[in-house]
Amino acid sequence: MSKRREFTPEFKREAVELSQTPGVTVKQIADELGISANMLSRWRREQAAAGEKAFQGHGKARDDEMARLKRELARVKKERDFLKEAAAFFAKASK
């Protein structure tokens, strides 16, 4: 299985800039850079939509959310284990 290639924001910006040069096609620039024309077209759309905020990073917000959910899961598991032990204790005490 091949590893997914990652491109820096600078590379993406430069590729988009090159593709906007008069007299060249997106396909020509994509071939020269070794990427697909579809990918370059998507980068062009992203930059047109987001402007300066395009190509910010590698899912930082998602990573933060994942870390928060892992912490919450650990807390909930501790609470569950505590409640299991408490239920067992009180079940023994009521006999």
Backbone as XML, in Angstrom:
<?xml version="1.0"?>
<chain id="A" units="angstrom">
  <residue number="1" name="MET">
    <atom name="N" x="0.845" y="-1.172" z="0.000"/>
    <atom name="CA" x="0.000" y="0.000" z="0.000"/>
    <atom name="C" x="0.889" y="1.232" z="0.000"/>
  </residue>
  <residue number="2" name="SER">
    <atom name="N" x="0.627" y="2.148" z="-0.884"/>
    <atom name="CA" x="1.480" y="3.332" z="-0.994"/>
    <atom name="C" x="1.077" y="4.383" z="0.028"/>
  </residue>
  <residue number="3" name="LYS">
    <atom name="N" x="2.063" y="5.143" z="0.439"/>
    <atom name="CA" x="1.823" y="6.204" z="1.422"/>
    <atom name="C" x="1.283" y="7.424" z="0.700"/>
  </residue>
  <residue number="4" name="ARG">
    <atom name="N" x="0.321" y="8.057" z="1.304"/>
    <atom name="CA" x="-0.271" y="9.249" z="0.725"/>
    <atom name="C" x="0.743" y="10.388" z="0.740"/>
  </residue>
  <residue number="5" name="ARG">
    <atom name="N" x="0.892" y="11.060" z="-0.394"/>
    <atom name="CA" x="1.843" y="12.165" z="-0.466"/>
    <atom name="C" x="1.250" y="13.400" z="0.184"/>
  </residue>
  <residue number="6" name="GLU">
    <atom name="N" x="2.106" y="14.147" z="0.850"/>
    <atom name="CA" x="1.690" y="15.403" z="1.468"/>
    <atom name="C" x="2.480" y="16.539" z="0.834"/>
  </residue>
  <residue number="7" name="PHE">
    <atom name="N" x="1.803" y="17.658" z="0.613"/>
    <atom name="CA" x="2.439" y="18.805" z="-0.004"/>
    <atom name="C" x="2.352" y="19.995" z="0.946"/>
  </residue>
  <residue number="8" name="THR">
    <atom name="N" x="3.393" y="20.787" z="0.978"/>
    <atom name="CA" x="3.423" y="21.958" z="1.853"/>
    <atom name="C" x="2.500" y="23.031" z="1.309"/>
  </residue>
  <residue number="9" name="PRO">
    <atom name="N" x="2.020" y="23.904" z="2.189"/>
    <atom name="CA" x="1.189" y="25.018" z="1.718"/>
    <atom name="C" x="1.915" y="25.886" z="0.681"/>
  </residue>
  <residue number="10" name="GLU">
    <atom name="N" x="3.220" y="26.057" z="0.846"/>
    <atom name="CA" x="3.990" y="26.859" z="-0.103"/>
    <atom name="C" x="3.973" y="26.217" z="-1.487"/>
  </residue>
  <residue number="11" name="PHE">
    <atom name="N" x="4.156" y="24.894" z="-1.529"/>
    <atom name="CA" x="4.132" y="24.177" z="-2.807"/>
    <atom name="C" x="2.777" y="24.361" z="-3.486"/>
  </residue>
  <residue number="12" name="LYS">
    <atom name="N" x="1.710" y="24.235" z="-2.703"/>
    <atom name="CA" x="0.364" y="24.373" z="-3.263"/>
    <atom name="C" x="0.144" y="25.784" z="-3.814"/>
  </residue>
  <residue number="13" name="ARG">
    <atom name="N" x="0.562" y="26.791" z="-3.047"/>
    <atom name="CA" x="0.388" y="28.169" z="-3.500"/>
    <atom name="C" x="1.174" y="28.442" z="-4.788"/>
  </residue>
  <residue number="14" name="GLU">
    <atom name="N" x="2.404" y="27.947" z="-4.827"/>
    <atom name="CA" x="3.224" y="28.151" z="-6.020"/>
    <atom name="C" x="2.644" y="27.411" z="-7.224"/>
  </residue>
  <residue number="15" name="ALA">
    <atom name="N" x="2.134" y="26.226" z="-7.009"/>
    <atom name="CA" x="1.524" y="25.461" z="-8.095"/>
    <atom name="C" x="0.300" y="26.189" z="-8.636"/>
  </residue>
  <residue number="16" name="VAL">
    <atom name="N" x="-0.514" y="26.728" z="-7.744"/>
    <atom name="CA" x="-1.694" y="27.482" z="-8.178"/>
    <atom name="C" x="-1.267" y="28.723" z="-8.953"/>
  </residue>
  <residue number="17" name="GLU">
    <atom name="N" x="-0.246" y="29.392" z="-8.450"/>
    <atom name="CA" x="0.252" y="30.597" z="-9.132"/>
    <atom name="C" x="0.764" y="30.256" z="-10.537"/>
  </residue>
  <residue number="18" name="LEU">
    <atom name="N" x="1.504" y="29.161" z="-10.645"/>
    <atom name="CA" x="2.004" y="28.738" z="-11.959"/>
    <atom name="C" x="0.862" y="28.399" z="-12.909"/>
  </residue>
  <residue number="19" name="SER">
    <atom name="N" x="-0.180" y="27.786" z="-12.368"/>
    <atom name="CA" x="-1.294" y="27.365" z="-13.220"/>
    <atom name="C" x="-2.115" y="28.550" z="-13.730"/>
  </residue>
  <residue number="20" name="GLN">
    <atom name="N" x="-1.927" y="29.713" z="-13.133"/>
    <atom name="CA" x="-2.662" y="30.901" z="-13.559"/>
    <atom name="C" x="-1.871" y="31.744" z="-14.562"/>
  </residue>
  <residue number="21" name="THR">
    <atom name="N" x="-0.716" y="31.234" z="-14.966"/>
    <atom name="CA" x="0.100" y="31.906" z="-15.971"/>
    <atom name="C" x="-0.601" y="31.828" z="-17.322"/>
  </residue>
  <residue number="22" name="PRO">
    <atom name="N" x="-0.697" y="32.947" z="-18.030"/>
    <atom name="CA" x="-1.347" y="32.920" z="-19.348"/>
    <atom name="C" x="-0.595" y="32.030" z="-20.329"/>
  </residue>
  <residue number="23" name="GLY">
    <atom name="N" x="-1.344" y="31.287" z="-21.134"/>
    <atom name="CA" x="-0.734" y="30.480" z="-22.175"/>
    <atom name="C" x="-0.394" y="29.059" z="-21.776"/>
  </residue>
  <residue number="24" name="VAL">
    <atom name="N" x="-0.643" y="28.682" z="-20.529"/>
    <atom name="CA" x="-0.389" y="27.301" z="-20.119"/>
    <atom name="C" x="-1.687" y="26.714" z="-19.562"/>
  </residue>
  <residue number="25" name="THR">
    <atom name="N" x="-1.794" y="25.392" z="-19.656"/>
    <atom name="CA" x="-2.981" y="24.726" z="-19.128"/>
    <atom name="C" x="-2.682" y="24.118" z="-17.759"/>
  </residue>
  <residue number="26" name="VAL">
    <atom name="N" x="-3.724" y="23.837" z="-17.056"/>
    <atom name="CA" x="-3.584" y="23.183" z="-15.746"/>
    <atom name="C" x="-2.915" y="21.831" z="-15.928"/>
  </residue>
  <residue number="27" name="LYS">
    <atom name="N" x="-3.278" y="21.129" z="-16.971"/>
    <atom name="CA" x="-2.694" y="19.813" z="-17.243"/>
    <atom name="C" x="-1.191" y="19.901" z="-17.455"/>
  </residue>
  <residue number="28" name="GLN">
    <atom name="N" x="-0.719" y="20.911" z="-18.170"/>
    <atom name="CA" x="0.719" y="21.068" z="-18.419"/>
    <atom name="C" x="1.475" y="21.293" z="-17.107"/>
  </residue>
  <residue number="29" name="ILE">
    <atom name="N" x="0.963" y="22.196" z="-16.275"/>
    <atom name="CA" x="1.627" y="22.484" z="-15.001"/>
    <atom name="C" x="1.594" y="21.260" z="-14.096"/>
  </residue>
  <residue number="30" name="ALA">
    <atom name="N" x="0.460" y="20.577" z="-14.050"/>
    <atom name="CA" x="0.341" y="19.385" z="-13.203"/>
    <atom name="C" x="1.344" y="18.319" z="-13.630"/>
  </residue>
  <residue number="31" name="ASP">
    <atom name="N" x="1.473" y="18.112" z="-14.928"/>
    <atom name="CA" x="2.437" y="17.122" z="-15.422"/>
    <atom name="C" x="3.870" y="17.506" z="-15.054"/>
  </residue>
  <residue number="32" name="GLU">
    <atom name="N" x="4.197" y="18.772" z="-15.174"/>
    <atom name="CA" x="5.549" y="19.235" z="-14.827"/>
    <atom name="C" x="5.840" y="19.037" z="-13.337"/>
  </residue>
  <residue number="33" name="LEU">
    <atom name="N" x="4.832" y="19.215" z="-12.497"/>
    <atom name="CA" x="5.024" y="19.093" z="-11.053"/>
    <atom name="C" x="4.859" y="17.660" z="-10.550"/>
  </residue>
  <residue number="34" name="GLY">
    <atom name="N" x="4.369" y="16.777" z="-11.398"/>
    <atom name="CA" x="4.196" y="15.387" z="-10.999"/>
    <atom name="C" x="2.959" y="15.153" z="-10.158"/>
  </residue>
  <residue number="35" name="ILE">
    <atom name="N" x="1.927" y="15.944" z="-10.364"/>
    <atom name="CA" x="0.664" y="15.777" z="-9.648"/>
    <atom name="C" x="-0.454" y="15.650" z="-10.677"/>
  </residue>
  <residue number="36" name="SER">
    <atom name="N" x="-1.640" y="15.281" z="-10.207"/>
    <atom name="CA" x="-2.753" y="15.148" z="-11.150"/>
    <atom name="C" x="-3.387" y="16.513" z="-11.410"/>
  </residue>
  <residue number="37" name="ALA">
    <atom name="N" x="-3.974" y="16.634" z="-12.587"/>
    <atom name="CA" x="-4.643" y="17.887" z="-12.947"/>
    <atom name="C" x="-5.851" y="18.127" z="-12.038"/>
  </residue>
  <residue number="38" name="ASN">
    <atom name="N" x="-6.512" y="17.046" z="-11.626"/>
    <atom name="CA" x="-7.659" y="17.188" z="-10.720"/>
    <atom name="C" x="-7.239" y="17.786" z="-9.382"/>
  </residue>
  <residue number="39" name="MET">
    <atom name="N" x="-6.091" y="17.346" z="-8.880"/>
    <atom name="CA" x="-5.602" y="17.865" z="-7.602"/>
    <atom name="C" x="-5.284" y="19.354" z="-7.723"/>
  </residue>
  <residue number="40" name="LEU">
    <atom name="N" x="-4.623" y="19.726" z="-8.794"/>
    <atom name="CA" x="-4.280" y="21.132" z="-8.995"/>
    <atom name="C" x="-5.544" y="21.977" z="-9.155"/>
  </residue>
  <residue number="41" name="SER">
    <atom name="N" x="-6.533" y="21.456" z="-9.852"/>
    <atom name="CA" x="-7.803" y="22.181" z="-9.996"/>
    <atom name="C" x="-8.482" y="22.357" z="-8.646"/>
  </residue>
  <residue number="42" name="ARG">
    <atom name="N" x="-8.412" y="21.324" z="-7.799"/>
    <atom name="CA" x="-9.000" y="21.424" z="-6.453"/>
    <atom name="C" x="-8.271" y="22.480" z="-5.630"/>
  </residue>
  <residue number="43" name="TRP">
    <atom name="N" x="-6.951" y="22.510" z="-5.725"/>
    <atom name="CA" x="-6.186" y="23.533" z="-5.003"/>
    <atom name="C" x="-6.565" y="24.926" z="-5.478"/>
  </residue>
  <residue number="44" name="ARG">
    <atom name="N" x="-6.787" y="25.063" z="-6.785"/>
    <atom name="CA" x="-7.196" y="26.374" z="-7.323"/>
    <atom name="C" x="-8.543" y="26.793" z="-6.737"/>
  </residue>
  <residue number="45" name="ARG">
    <atom name="N" x="-9.488" y="25.851" z="-6.658"/>
    <atom name="CA" x="-10.806" y="26.165" z="-6.083"/>
    <atom name="C" x="-10.683" y="26.530" z="-4.608"/>
  </residue>
  <residue number="46" name="GLU">
    <atom name="N" x="-9.867" y="25.777" z="-3.871"/>
    <atom name="CA" x="-9.678" y="26.058" z="-2.440"/>
    <atom name="C" x="-9.100" y="27.453" z="-2.232"/>
  </residue>
  <residue number="47" name="GLN">
    <atom name="N" x="-8.102" y="27.806" z="-3.037"/>
    <atom name="CA" x="-7.496" y="29.122" z="-2.879"/>
    <atom name="C" x="-8.470" y="30.224" z="-3.291"/>
  </residue>
  <residue number="48" name="ALA">
    <atom name="N" x="-9.271" y="29.993" z="-4.308"/>
    <atom name="CA" x="-10.259" y="30.987" z="-4.739"/>
    <atom name="C" x="-11.320" y="31.189" z="-3.653"/>
  </residue>
  <residue number="49" name="ALA">
    <atom name="N" x="-11.693" y="30.112" z="-2.980"/>
    <atom name="CA" x="-12.737" y="30.194" z="-1.957"/>
    <atom name="C" x="-12.216" y="30.782" z="-0.649"/>
  </residue>
  <residue number="50" name="ALA">
    <atom name="N" x="-11.020" y="30.354" z="-0.231"/>
    <atom name="CA" x="-10.508" y="30.751" z="1.085"/>
    <atom name="C" x="-9.488" y="31.881" z="1.034"/>
  </residue>
  <residue number="51" name="GLY">
    <atom name="N" x="-8.935" y="32.167" z="-0.119"/>
    <atom name="CA" x="-7.946" y="33.243" z="-0.235"/>
    <atom name="C" x="-6.683" y="32.946" z="0.558"/>
  </residue>
  <residue number="52" name="GLU">
    <atom name="N" x="-6.315" y="33.875" z="1.426"/>
    <atom name="CA" x="-5.087" y="33.734" z="2.226"/>
    <atom name="C" x="-5.174" y="32.589" z="3.233"/>
  </residue>
  <residue number="53" name="LYS">
    <atom name="N" x="-6.371" y="32.197" z="3.610"/>
    <atom name="CA" x="-6.528" y="31.153" z="4.623"/>
    <atom name="C" x="-6.505" y="29.748" z="4.033"/>
  </residue>
  <residue number="54" name="ALA">
    <atom name="N" x="-6.303" y="29.637" z="2.738"/>
    <atom name="CA" x="-6.236" y="28.321" z="2.100"/>
    <atom name="C" x="-4.969" y="27.596" z="2.531"/>
  </residue>
  <residue number="55" name="PHE">
    <atom name="N" x="-5.054" y="26.298" z="2.598"/>
    <atom name="CA" x="-3.909" y="25.421" z="2.897"/>
    <atom name="C" x="-3.300" y="25.728" z="4.271"/>
  </residue>
  <residue number="56" name="GLN">
    <atom name="N" x="-4.128" y="25.792" z="5.295"/>
    <atom name="CA" x="-3.647" y="26.146" z="6.627"/>
    <atom name="C" x="-2.822" y="25.055" z="7.297"/>
  </residue>
  <residue number="57" name="GLY">
    <atom name="N" x="-3.187" y="23.822" z="7.150"/>
    <atom name="CA" x="-2.402" y="22.824" z="7.871"/>
    <atom name="C" x="-2.911" y="21.415" z="7.629"/>
  </residue>
  <residue number="58" name="HIS">
    <atom name="N" x="-2.597" y="20.533" z="8.559"/>
    <atom name="CA" x="-2.900" y="19.117" z="8.414"/>
    <atom name="C" x="-3.957" y="18.667" z="9.412"/>
  </residue>
  <residue number="59" name="GLY">
    <atom name="N" x="-5.101" y="19.301" z="9.430"/>
    <atom name="CA" x="-6.178" y="18.831" z="10.285"/>
    <atom name="C" x="-5.951" y="19.070" z="11.759"/>
  </residue>
  <residue number="60" name="LYS">
    <atom name="N" x="-5.345" y="20.151" z="12.130"/>
    <atom name="CA" x="-5.056" y="20.442" z="13.531"/>
    <atom name="C" x="-6.317" y="20.416" z="14.384"/>
  </residue>
  <residue number="61" name="ALA">
    <atom name="N" x="-7.386" y="21.018" z="13.891"/>
    <atom name="CA" x="-8.628" y="21.051" z="14.658"/>
    <atom name="C" x="-9.140" y="19.639" z="14.906"/>
  </residue>
  <residue number="62" name="ARG">
    <atom name="N" x="-9.021" y="18.785" z="13.910"/>
    <atom name="CA" x="-9.465" y="17.405" z="14.074"/>
    <atom name="C" x="-8.610" y="16.683" z="15.109"/>
  </residue>
  <residue number="63" name="ASP">
    <atom name="N" x="-7.302" y="16.934" z="15.110"/>
    <atom name="CA" x="-6.418" y="16.305" z="16.082"/>
    <atom name="C" x="-6.758" y="16.762" z="17.493"/>
  </residue>
  <residue number="64" name="ASP">
    <atom name="N" x="-7.052" y="18.044" z="17.660"/>
    <atom name="CA" x="-7.450" y="18.552" z="18.971"/>
    <atom name="C" x="-8.737" y="17.894" z="19.446"/>
  </residue>
  <residue number="65" name="GLU">
    <atom name="N" x="-9.679" y="17.758" z="18.537"/>
    <atom name="CA" x="-10.962" y="17.119" z="18.874"/>
    <atom name="C" x="-10.740" y="15.664" z="19.261"/>
  </residue>
  <residue number="66" name="MET">
    <atom name="N" x="-9.862" y="14.975" z="18.544"/>
    <atom name="CA" x="-9.568" y="13.576" z="18.849"/>
    <atom name="C" x="-8.957" y="13.449" z="20.244"/>
  </residue>
  <residue number="67" name="ALA">
    <atom name="N" x="-8.031" y="14.327" z="20.593"/>
    <atom name="CA" x="-7.409" y="14.291" z="21.917"/>
    <atom name="C" x="-8.439" y="14.557" z="23.002"/>
  </residue>
  <residue number="68" name="ARG">
    <atom name="N" x="-9.342" y="15.513" z="22.766"/>
    <atom name="CA" x="-10.374" y="15.830" z="23.750"/>
    <atom name="C" x="-11.303" y="14.625" z="23.953"/>
  </residue>
  <residue number="69" name="LEU">
    <atom name="N" x="-11.668" y="13.971" z="22.856"/>
    <atom name="CA" x="-12.556" y="12.810" z="22.960"/>
    <atom name="C" x="-11.881" y="11.643" z="23.673"/>
  </residue>
  <residue number="70" name="LYS">
    <atom name="N" x="-10.584" y="11.464" z="23.458"/>
    <atom name="CA" x="-9.859" y="10.400" z="24.155"/>
    <atom name="C" x="-9.817" y="10.658" z="25.654"/>
  </residue>
  <residue number="71" name="ARG">
    <atom name="N" x="-9.597" y="11.921" z="26.036"/>
    <atom name="CA" x="-9.596" y="12.258" z="27.468"/>
    <atom name="C" x="-10.968" y="12.018" z="28.082"/>
  </residue>
  <residue number="72" name="GLU">
    <atom name="N" x="-12.007" y="12.408" z="27.370"/>
    <atom name="CA" x="-13.368" y="12.216" z="27.874"/>
    <atom name="C" x="-13.691" y="10.727" z="28.006"/>
  </residue>
  <residue number="73" name="LEU">
    <atom name="N" x="-13.273" y="9.923" z="27.032"/>
    <atom name="CA" x="-13.501" y="8.487" z="27.089"/>
    <atom name="C" x="-12.805" y="7.873" z="28.299"/>
  </residue>
  <residue number="74" name="ALA">
    <atom name="N" x="-11.581" y="8.278" z="28.565"/>
    <atom name="CA" x="-10.848" y="7.760" z="29.723"/>
    <atom name="C" x="-11.571" y="8.119" z="31.024"/>
  </residue>
  <residue number="75" name="ARG">
    <atom name="N" x="-12.083" y="9.348" z="31.107"/>
    <atom name="CA" x="-12.814" y="9.771" z="32.304"/>
    <atom name="C" x="-14.089" y="8.949" z="32.480"/>
  </residue>
  <residue number="76" name="VAL">
    <atom name="N" x="-14.814" y="8.729" z="31.408"/>
    <atom name="CA" x="-16.064" y="7.974" z="31.479"/>
    <atom name="C" x="-15.794" y="6.515" z="31.854"/>
  </residue>
  <residue number="77" name="LYS">
    <atom name="N" x="-14.703" y="5.941" z="31.353"/>
    <atom name="CA" x="-14.353" y="4.564" z="31.721"/>
    <atom name="C" x="-14.044" y="4.457" z="33.209"/>
  </residue>
  <residue number="78" name="LYS">
    <atom name="N" x="-13.334" y="5.442" z="33.762"/>
    <atom name="CA" x="-13.040" y="5.438" z="35.200"/>
    <atom name="C" x="-14.325" y="5.517" z="36.007"/>
  </residue>
  <residue number="79" name="GLU">
    <atom name="N" x="-15.248" y="6.386" z="35.571"/>
    <atom name="CA" x="-16.528" y="6.502" z="36.274"/>
    <atom name="C" x="-17.300" y="5.187" z="36.221"/>
  </residue>
  <residue number="80" name="ARG">
    <atom name="N" x="-17.300" y="4.550" z="35.038"/>
    <atom name="CA" x="-18.004" y="3.270" z="34.883"/>
    <atom name="C" x="-17.411" y="2.220" z="35.810"/>
  </residue>
  <residue number="81" name="ASP">
    <atom name="N" x="-16.081" y="2.112" z="35.848"/>
    <atom name="CA" x="-15.429" y="1.128" z="36.702"/>
    <atom name="C" x="-15.732" y="1.399" z="38.174"/>
  </residue>
  <residue number="82" name="PHE">
    <atom name="N" x="-15.722" y="2.666" z="38.565"/>
    <atom name="CA" x="-16.032" y="3.022" z="39.948"/>
    <atom name="C" x="-17.470" y="2.604" z="40.294"/>
  </residue>
  <residue number="83" name="LEU">
    <atom name="N" x="-18.399" y="2.876" z="39.394"/>
    <atom name="CA" x="-19.794" y="2.521" z="39.651"/>
    <atom name="C" x="-19.995" y="1.013" z="39.706"/>
  </residue>
  <residue number="84" name="LYS">
    <atom name="N" x="-19.260" y="0.254" z="38.913"/>
    <atom name="CA" x="-19.326" y="-1.212" z="38.975"/>
    <atom name="C" x="-18.886" y="-1.703" z="40.348"/>
  </residue>
  <residue number="85" name="GLU">
    <atom name="N" x="-17.753" y="-1.149" z="40.826"/>
    <atom name="CA" x="-17.231" y="-1.548" z="42.134"/>
    <atom name="C" x="-18.195" y="-1.157" z="43.249"/>
  </residue>
  <residue number="86" name="ALA">
    <atom name="N" x="-18.781" y="0.034" z="43.158"/>
    <atom name="CA" x="-19.727" y="0.482" z="44.172"/>
    <atom name="C" x="-20.972" y="-0.406" z="44.182"/>
  </residue>
  <residue number="87" name="ALA">
    <atom name="N" x="-21.461" y="-0.775" z="43.009"/>
    <atom name="CA" x="-22.637" y="-1.643" z="42.932"/>
    <atom name="C" x="-22.336" y="-3.001" z="43.539"/>
  </residue>
  <residue number="88" name="ALA">
    <atom name="N" x="-21.147" y="-3.540" z="43.252"/>
    <atom name="CA" x="-20.764" y="-4.832" z="43.823"/>
    <atom name="C" x="-20.639" y="-4.728" z="45.334"/>
  </residue>
  <residue number="89" name="PHE">
    <atom name="N" x="-20.066" y="-3.648" z="45.836"/>
    <atom name="CA" x="-19.909" y="-3.457" z="47.271"/>
    <atom name="C" x="-21.263" y="-3.414" z="47.982"/>
  </residue>
  <residue number="90" name="PHE">
    <atom name="N" x="-22.190" y="-2.614" z="47.436"/>
    <atom name="CA" x="-23.491" y="-2.480" z="48.071"/>
    <atom name="C" x="-24.326" y="-3.737" z="47.910"/>
  </residue>
  <residue number="91" name="ALA">
    <atom name="N" x="-24.094" y="-4.515" z="46.837"/>
    <atom name="CA" x="-24.821" y="-5.780" z="46.681"/>
    <atom name="C" x="-24.379" y="-6.764" z="47.757"/>
  </residue>
  <residue number="92" name="LYS">
    <atom name="N" x="-23.077" y="-6.782" z="48.090"/>
    <atom name="CA" x="-22.570" y="-7.644" z="49.154"/>
    <atom name="C" x="-23.077" y="-7.192" z="50.512"/>
  </residue>
  <residue number="93" name="ALA">
    <atom name="N" x="-23.113" y="-5.880" z="50.724"/>
    <atom name="CA" x="-23.513" y="-5.332" z="52.013"/>
    <atom name="C" x="-24.994" y="-5.583" z="52.294"/>
  </residue>
  <residue number="94" name="SER">
    <atom name="N" x="-25.825" y="-5.658" z="51.272"/>
    <atom name="CA" x="-27.267" y="-5.834" z="51.501"/>
    <atom name="C" x="-27.625" y="-7.289" z="51.781"/>
  </residue>
  <residue number="95" name="LYS">
    <atom name="N" x="-26.722" y="-8.243" z="51.599"/>
    <atom name="CA" x="-27.004" y="-9.659" z="51.844"/>
    <atom name="C" x="-26.911" y="-9.998" z="53.280"/>
  </residue>
</chain>
